[in-house]
Amino acid sequence: MAICFLKPPFLLNIFLIMFPWMVKAYMTDVDALLRIKQSLNNPEPLDSWKLGTIPCDDVIRWVGIVCNKGIVTNLHLKSMSLSGNIDLTALSEMAGLRIISLENNSFSGPIPEFNRLGSLKGLYLSMNQYSGNIPRDYFTDMTSMKKIWFDGNKFTGEIPSSIAELPNLVELHLEDNQFSGPIPAIGQRSLNSVNLSYNNLTGAIPPALAKFDPSSFEGNPGLCGAKFGRKCNKVKPQAPKSAEKSSKKGLRIEYLLMAVTILILGLMIAGICILRKRKKHNSETVGIMEGNIEGSVGLTICNISKPEAIPGQNSFGTGQKTLMNKKKMADVDLMLLNSSKGVFRLSDVMKAAAEVLGNGMLGSSYKAKMTNGMIVVVKRLKEMNLVDKNGFEAEMMRLGRLNHPNILTPLACHYRKEEKLVIYDYISGGSLLYVLHGDQGKRHAELKWHNRLKIIKGIAQGLGYLHTELANLELPHGNLKSSNILLNPNFQPLIVDFGLHHMINTNHVTNALAAYKAPEAAKTHRISHKCDVYCFGIIILEILTCKFPSQYVNSGQGGTDLVQWVKSAIHEQREVELLDPDITGSSKYIGEMKKLLHIAASCTENDPEARLEISEVVNSIENIQGGDEKTIAMFSSFGDGYDDAASTLTDASYMSMTADSKTNNNNEQTQRTNNDSFGYRMWIDFEATMGDDVDEEEEEEEADDRKK
């Protein structure tokens, strides 16, 4: 009997066929690394970098690659005789990259723009031919940087002053270059290794560096101080040529300074009076959070206004807020997941003008406009402690890689023990919930049949994509409801808040997620992909009837039980009575609408085994006809429909909504709401203890011991 051993490439192909959802996770790093290889002049040492293989594969690992949970984190290309202009754009697309080592190669010319990679922790360029000045602000945006090794190059000019601003700097090696001028005020307490020897530096050594051995500064004849036995010369002011002229000039200067001082004091007093009046009448100041950290964050809310509340909310705050840093938040920053909208930092978001969009079971959502004009939505998520920092960031990177026209992927995230920040692009069209139940203006009037069908088809396609890419999750979405469907100005739907279920605390998940409204989940907590299908069926019924579902209300009291209502109507063959009169003006597509009602009924069967698979739902909906779409003009939304993750309508909000709702043509009560429970909950409890919760990540071990 012959025994046949399968070769690794064969096994790899079988793996990719069996687990297609994992292929997407590697595509960005694979593409970026291949482009980096192509940008080099002599890439022969990188022959293992081949299309069709996986960089982080345990069997055929690419040379020079270090991975963490399938994500490339380190690029070690030491002593490979490489040269050329490395592709910085490709490097910037590797969101998980933390260390770059190009030591002992033949790279030359000005230093590349590695500072575009704000998440780098280690940059090793030793023993190359880089030359020229390094800009003073080169390291300004590299706040995560811990290790800088630039020794053995031909750098000139002054040492960049921005090095002194790196909060976590541990190692700094600039020896054997041609740096000149004074040493910047480098003095981080975290520093444990410094070498500035054999340059052309001058002046005194900063006091904080005096603890290091004199050999770290040798070869710099211009340095002075006790370490070198040379006193630093003090520049003596020259005596005036004429004492009389100097005295007259001095008097004139004194009088001028007195006048300027009086003028400034007067302006300050007037300004304080004006500010106090404005503050008294037009602003509401929210307390500043206290904490034993480097950065303390405060919040001021100005010009609070109360536009007309839509049914279902007691009040809707569009107050403008300005987030102010009381101290420099030097040791925290965002993890960028997607740079398609540009690069920004946590400090940019915290300084942005913001307004509350909504509050719910897992936290709050805010619209933030940064100083560069970029508008984002910041979601503060609580009750999500089932994964640690590494697990959270790995999951968010995975979600950030998703790419589909009906999926809104996160742009950035930030981890803290008690809460997490997730940042999305701002979509101006509002949520499906708001357009259906809150907006009675032009936007709602445009919800004709072809636009409603367009929305349903888009949701189906996006949900099908999620169920393919996140097939390993029990709930690929988990919180599918109309408030988590955003609409662009052309009614293209975008699904948000997906893939979070497995990170939410178990004691909170039942009340937080819409998927637990499915009968099997509500009774036995048994969850599966079919729970998402159930939620999608509710959305289809909501769109066709324009009724607010009782499934969105935690108490179960209020709203319309669309599932039971539709089943009764189908049994009695009176489906047309359920349809929103706004879409039944023409009988041309009544049959298509009835088909969708039956599809929705199949999605909401009590028995999950009797429900359609998501692939069957997508195929069935694709065959529904909706007529020719007309050009839709872009209208500004009367409210931004961003729901925070896992929010549900509270009982109090629903009771308020029913009191204000209008009766429809059938004299049935219509319950409508814009979001779960909007109000004047402010962004004040964003504890300023960011520095306390920033985990002390262990440094990645270098592959080779460094010998000097």
Summary of the structure (lengths in Angstrom):
residues: 708
radius of gyration: 31.1
end to end distance: 58.2
largest distance: 114.9
contacts: 2290
relative contact order: 0.10
helix: 35%
strand: 17%
